[in-house]
Amino acid sequence: MKRSYIPVALLLAVLMLNIIATQYMVHQYFYQNYTNTIIAAVVNVILFPVAFLIYKKGVMVND
């Protein structure tokens, strides 16, 4: 079976966006921009299930 690296690349991209959103959330919280903090938190909550779905559908299929 030929291995596909596209799901792995998508998973890495989503997890990198998750790290960026977390860093942005911490930065905005430090400077007391609570609206931006909540927006970044919502982005984090949305990105985590997306990464989980990519993992379940794409990466696990190749095993």
N, C-alpha and C positions, 0 to 999 in steps of 0.2 A: 504494500500500500504506500502510495506516495504521500509524503508528509507536507502539509500546508502550513505556512508560517503566517498567513494573513490573520487568523484569529489571535495568534500570539502578539502580532504587531498592534492589532486593535486593542487588545487587553493592556498592553504596555502604554498605549496612548491614553486610554481612559484612566488608568491608575496614575499617570503623570498629571493629568488634569485634576485628579482628586488631590494630589499633593499640592499642586499650585493653589487650588481653592482653599485648602486648609491653611496654607501659609498666608494667603490673603485675608482669611477670616481672622487669624491671630493678629495680624498687623492692624486690621481695622478695629478690632476690639481694644487693642492697646491704645489707639488714638481716639477711642470713644466714638467711633462712627458706627452706631449700633444698627442702623438700617442696612449698611453694606455688610455688616457681620451676619445678619439674618439671611441676606441674599446668598452669601457665600455658603452658609450652613445648608440652605435649601439645595444649592447646586451639589454639595457633597452628598446629601441624602438621595438625590436623583442619580448621581453618578455611580454610587455603590451597587445598586441593583443592576444597572447596565453592565458593569464589570462582571457581576456574578452571572448574568445571562450569557455574556460572551464566553466566560469560562465553561459553563455547563454545555452550551451548544457547540462551541467551536473547538476548544482545546481537548475536551474529554472524548470527542468523537474519534480522534486519531489514536486513542489507546487501544 
